[in-house]
C-alpha cells in the first residue's frame, strides 16, 4: 500500500520495532489547498470571492485558537473572512439575530458557529437556524439527511470528510473493507459511518462505543480503525490487528511537566504502543486536525460555487 505524501517513521522506543507509515495530514491538506486555489481563482474571475463567517461566543482558549487558525487559512487562500467574536454572556436571541444577518449577507457563503458555546446557548437551535446552503460545518438536519440519502449537493461534516480524504490519499482501499468507527457522536462517528457506506466508498462499517460488549474483539477484526471516542490513549495494542490502518481523530490535553505549556496533545490511540503493528497511522497532532480545516475551506468554496436558490 502506497501512502501518498507520507513519511516512514520507525519507532525506537519499544523492544519490538516495525516500520510503519505515518499519514501526514499537513501534506494532504496542502494538496487540498492547491486544488482550491484554482477553483477560487475561477470563481473570482466570475466576480465571486468565497466568504466564510466564523462566530465565536465566549473566550474558551481552545475555541479561540481554532477560530484564529480558520481565519488565517481563509486569508492565505484569498477568501473573504469574517471573524465575529461575541461576549460570553451573549443571549440566545442575540446570537440568532447575528446568524440571521449572516444568512442574508450575499458576501457570506459559509457560516460556522464555533462549538461548544456557553451553557445559555441552545446549540441545536443555532444549527437549525443556519441557512442549510451556508452550513459548511454540515450539521444542519437537511445536510445530514442529504448525507444519508447520498445527495452530493449537501455538505458533509468537515472531520469525517477529512478522514475519508486521508484514506483516499493514502491509497487505502475502502471498497469491501471492514471499517470500525469508535464513537457515535454527531460530530464524527455517525456522519462518518454514513459517509463510509456511500456508493463509491463501499466500506462495511461497524460503529462501537463505550457500551459495546467485546469491543477489542470487534476492533481487531477491522481493516481500518477510526478512533473518535474522546479518551486519551483509549485504543491499545489489543484493539488493533497487525497490518491495520489507524486514523486517530482524538485530540486530548494531558499534563506534562516537561512541556513549556505544562501539557501535551495526544490522540485517542496509544500511539507508541499501537503504531509499530499498523501498516499506516495518523499522528496527533498533525493528522486529522489539519484536514478538518482544509475540508471547511473546501466546503466554503463549494458553497460559493453552488447555483443560487
ChimeraX attribute file (.defattr): number of C-alpha atoms within 10 A of each C-alpha:
attribute: neighborCount
match mode: 1-to-1
recipient: residues
	/A:1	10
	/A:2	11
	/A:3	20
	/A:4	17
	/A:5	16
	/A:6	19
	/A:7	12
	/A:8	12
	/A:9	15
	/A:10	14
	/A:11	17
	/A:12	12
	/A:13	9
	/A:14	10
	/A:15	7
	/A:16	9
	/A:17	13
	/A:18	15
	/A:19	16
	/A:20	20
	/A:21	23
	/A:22	23
	/A:23	29
	/A:24	25
	/A:25	28
	/A:26	19
	/A:27	17
	/A:28	24
	/A:29	23
	/A:30	15
	/A:31	14
	/A:32	17
	/A:33	19
	/A:34	12
	/A:35	12
	/A:36	18
	/A:37	16
	/A:38	11
	/A:39	16
	/A:40	23
	/A:41	15
	/A:42	14
	/A:43	16
	/A:44	14
	/A:45	10
	/A:46	9
	/A:47	9
	/A:48	17
	/A:49	22
	/A:50	25
	/A:51	24
	/A:52	30
	/A:53	24
	/A:54	18
	/A:55	22
	/A:56	24
	/A:57	23
	/A:58	18
	/A:59	15
	/A:60	14
	/A:61	9
	/A:62	9
	/A:63	17
	/A:64	16
	/A:65	12
	/A:66	14
	/A:67	21
	/A:68	14
	/A:69	13
	/A:70	22
	/A:71	19
	/A:72	14
	/A:73	17
	/A:74	23
	/A:75	11
	/A:76	11
	/A:77	16
	/A:78	16
	/A:79	22
	/A:80	17
	/A:81	21
	/A:82	17
	/A:83	15
	/A:84	13
	/A:85	14
	/A:86	16
	/A:87	11
	/A:88	15
	/A:89	13
	/A:90	15
	/A:91	16
	/A:92	14
	/A:93	11
	/A:94	12
	/A:95	18
	/A:96	17
	/A:97	13
	/A:98	13
	/A:99	22
	/A:100	14
	/A:101	11
	/A:102	22
	/A:103	21
	/A:104	11
	/A:105	11
	/A:106	9
	/A:107	18
	/A:108	22
	/A:109	29
	/A:110	29
	/A:111	25
	/A:112	22
	/A:113	21
	/A:114	17
	/A:115	12
	/A:116	13
	/A:117	19
	/A:118	17
	/A:119	9
	/A:120	11
	/A:121	18
	/A:122	12
	/A:123	17
	/A:124	11
	/A:125	12
	/A:126	16
	/A:127	21
	/A:128	14
	/A:129	16
	/A:130	22
	/A:131	19
	/A:132	21
	/A:133	24
	/A:134	26
	/A:135	28
	/A:136	30
	/A:137	25
	/A:138	25
	/A:139	23
	/A:140	25
	/A:141	13
	/A:142	17
	/A:143	23
	/A:144	21
	/A:145	13
	/A:146	17
	/A:147	22
	/A:148	15
	/A:149	12
	/A:150	15
	/A:151	13
	/A:152	10
	/A:153	13
	/A:154	24
	/A:155	28
	/A:156	26
	/A:157	27
	/A:158	25
	/A:159	25
	/A:160	25
	/A:161	23
	/A:162	27
	/A:163	26
	/A:164	20
	/A:165	19
	/A:166	25
	/A:167	20
	/A:168	15
	/A:169	17
	/A:170	22
	/A:171	13
	/A:172	18
	/A:173	15
	/A:174	20
	/A:175	14
	/A:176	13
	/A:177	17
	/A:178	18
	/A:179	25
	/A:180	25
	/A:181	26
	/A:182	27
	/A:183	21
	/A:184	18
	/A:185	14
	/A:186	12
	/A:187	17
	/A:188	23
	/A:189	25
	/A:190	16
	/A:191	24
	/A:192	28
	/A:193	22
	/A:194	18
	/A:195	24
	/A:196	23
	/A:197	20
	/A:198	15
	/A:199	10
	/A:200	10
	/A:201	16
	/A:202	16
	/A:203	22
	/A:204	17
	/A:205	20
	/A:206	15
	/A:207	18
	/A:208	21
	/A:209	15
	/A:210	10
	/A:211	7
	/A:212	11
	/A:213	10
	/A:214	9
	/A:215	14
	/A:216	17
	/A:217	13
	/A:218	16
	/A:219	26
	/A:220	18
	/A:221	16
	/A:222	24
	/A:223	23
	/A:224	30
	/A:225	25
	/A:226	28
	/A:227	25
	/A:228	24
	/A:229	25
	/A:230	17
	/A:231	15
	/A:232	17
	/A:233	18
	/A:234	17
	/A:235	25
	/A:236	16
	/A:237	20
	/A:238	13
	/A:239	18
	/A:240	25
	/A:241	20
	/A:242	15
	/A:243	16
	/A:244	20
	/A:245	27
	/A:246	29
	/A:247	26
	/A:248	28
	/A:249	29
	/A:250	24
	/A:251	21
	/A:252	17
	/A:253	12
	/A:254	13
	/A:255	11
	/A:256	12
	/A:257	10
	/A:258	9
	/A:259	9
	/A:260	8
	/A:261	9
	/A:262	11
	/A:263	14
	/A:264	16
	/A:265	14
	/A:266	20
	/A:267	28
	/A:268	24
	/A:269	32
	/A:270	16
	/A:271	21
	/A:272	15
	/A:273	16
	/A:274	20
	/A:275	31
	/A:276	24
	/A:277	21
	/A:278	21
	/A:279	20
	/A:280	28
	/A:281	26
	/A:282	26
	/A:283	22
	/A:284	22
	/A:285	20
	/A:286	14
	/A:287	27
	/A:288	31
	/A:289	21
	/A:290	20
	/A:291	28
	/A:292	23
	/A:293	20
	/A:294	28
	/A:295	25
	/A:296	26
	/A:297	26
	/A:298	21
	/A:299	26
	/A:300	28
	/A:301	24
	/A:302	23
	/A:303	24
	/A:304	24
	/A:305	17
	/A:306	12
	/A:307	7
	/A:308	7
	/A:309	4
